[in-house]
């Protein structure tokens, strides 16, 4: 039994050492250079920079729709791909952004529509999912929503006379 174990061990040892030599012979310099270029470029990310990080609509009347645009530039070293833009609620709708890759140095924009709901100071965040190093960027809109002046007249007209 010891002879069998020793023989199998010797055969395995020879097989592993001969494979190691064959593998070393199969490595090509062009593959090593291509891997080095690939690894160097994998650390390059697009950088998403905005012309403004926050937009203030000022004072608006309740239920008055407003909209603004956010312009962004890819200041990084790789193409920028925006996969999604979402708001924190349904009253704010981001739209019109390009799903195509944006080359370094190029600019794009998206529109944000706010339906004017809420009361007093309202702040909404818009989250941009992209292939940046962080993966998520954000911008904000703010507004001071005043009560609708016609609402008081309408509610007074609906009250029954006493």
C-alpha positions in Angstrom: 0.0 0.0 0.0 2.9 2.3 0.8 4.4 1.6 -2.6 1.1 2.6 -4.3 0.9 5.9 -2.4 4.5 6.7 -3.0 4.1 5.9 -6.7 1.0 8.1 -7.1 2.6 10.9 -5.2 5.7 10.8 -7.5 3.5 10.7 -10.6 1.4 13.7 -9.4 4.5 15.7 -8.5 6.0 15.1 -12.0 2.7 16.1 -13.6 2.3 19.3 -11.7 5.9 20.4 -12.3 5.7 19.6 -16.0 2.4 21.5 -16.4 3.9 24.6 -14.8 6.7 24.7 -17.4 4.1 24.3 -20.2 2.0 27.1 -18.9 5.0 29.5 -18.7 5.8 28.7 -22.4 2.2 29.5 -23.5 2.1 33.1 -22.1 2.6 35.6 -24.9 4.0 39.1 -24.4 1.1 40.6 -26.5 -1.4 39.2 -24.0 0.5 40.6 -21.1 0.6 44.1 -22.8 -3.1 43.9 -23.6 -3.9 43.0 -20.0 -1.8 45.9 -18.7 -3.7 48.3 -20.9 -7.1 46.9 -19.9 -6.2 47.1 -16.2 -5.0 50.7 -16.6 -8.2 51.8 -18.3 -10.4 50.0 -15.8 -9.5 52.6 -13.2 -10.7 55.4 -15.4 -14.3 56.6 -14.7 -16.5 59.3 -16.2 -17.1 62.3 -14.0 -20.5 63.9 -14.0 -20.4 67.7 -13.4 -23.5 69.9 -13.4 -23.9 73.5 -14.3 -26.0 73.8 -11.1 -26.7 71.3 -8.3 -29.9 73.0 -7.1 -32.6 75.0 -8.8 -34.9 77.3 -6.8 -38.3 78.0 -8.5 -38.9 80.8 -5.9 -42.5 81.3 -4.9 -45.2 79.5 -7.0 -48.9 79.0 -6.5 -50.1 75.6 -5.4 -50.7 73.2 -8.3 -48.8 75.4 -10.8 -46.6 73.2 -12.9 -43.0 74.4 -13.5 -40.0 73.0 -15.1 -36.2 73.4 -15.4 -33.3 71.8 -17.1 -30.0 70.6 -15.7 -27.0 70.6 -18.0 -24.2 68.2 -17.3 -20.7 67.5 -18.7 -18.6 64.4 -18.7 -15.2 65.7 -17.4 -13.8 62.2 -16.8 -11.7 59.9 -18.9 -14.3 57.3 -20.0 -17.7 57.5 -21.7 -20.6 58.4 -19.4 -23.7 56.2 -19.5 -26.8 57.4 -17.5 -29.0 54.4 -16.9 -31.7 56.0 -14.8 -32.9 59.3 -13.4 -35.6 59.2 -10.6 -37.2 61.6 -8.2 -38.0 61.1 -4.6 -41.7 61.4 -5.3 -44.2 61.3 -8.2 -44.8 65.1 -8.2 -41.4 65.6 -9.8 -40.7 64.0 -13.1 -37.3 63.9 -14.8 -37.2 63.3 -18.5 -35.5 63.8 -21.9 -32.0 62.4 -21.1 -29.9 60.6 -23.5 -29.3 56.8 -23.0 -26.4 56.9 -25.4 -22.8 57.0 -24.0 -21.5 60.5 -23.6 -17.9 61.0 -24.7 -15.4 62.7 -22.3 -15.7 66.5 -22.7 -19.3 66.3 -24.1 -22.4 67.7 -22.5 -26.0 66.7 -22.2 -29.2 67.8 -20.3 -32.4 66.6 -18.8 -35.6 68.3 -17.8 -37.4 68.2 -14.5 -41.1 69.0 -14.2 -42.6 69.8 -10.8 -46.4 69.8 -10.5 -46.5 72.4 -7.7 -47.9 70.2 -5.0 -47.1 70.6 -1.3 -47.2 73.6 0.9 -44.6 76.1 2.1 -40.9 75.2 1.5 -40.6 72.1 -0.7 -37.3 70.4 -1.6 -37.1 67.4 -4.0 -34.0 65.3 -4.9 -33.4 63.9 -8.3 -31.1 60.8 -8.3 -29.0 60.1 -11.4 -27.7 56.5 -11.8 -24.6 56.4 -14.0 -21.3 54.6 -14.4 -19.4 57.1 -12.4 -17.1 56.0 -9.5 -19.9 56.6 -6.9 -22.6 55.2 -9.1 -25.2 57.8 -8.0 -25.2 61.5 -8.3 -28.0 63.9 -7.2 -29.4 67.4 -7.9 -32.3 69.2 -6.1 -35.2 71.5 -6.8 -36.8 73.8 -4.3 -39.8 76.0 -4.3 -42.0 77.9 -1.8 -45.6 76.7 -2.6 -48.2 79.4 -1.7 -51.8 78.4 -1.2 -54.0 78.7 -4.3 -56.0 82.0 -3.9 -58.9 80.5 -5.7 -59.2 77.6 -3.3 -60.6 79.8 -0.5 -63.2 81.2 -2.9 -64.2 77.8 -4.1 -64.4 76.2 -0.6 -66.5 79.2 0.6 -68.9 78.7 -2.3 -69.4 75.0 -1.5 -70.4 75.6 2.1 -74.1 75.5 2.7 -75.8 78.7 3.9 -76.9 78.6 7.6 
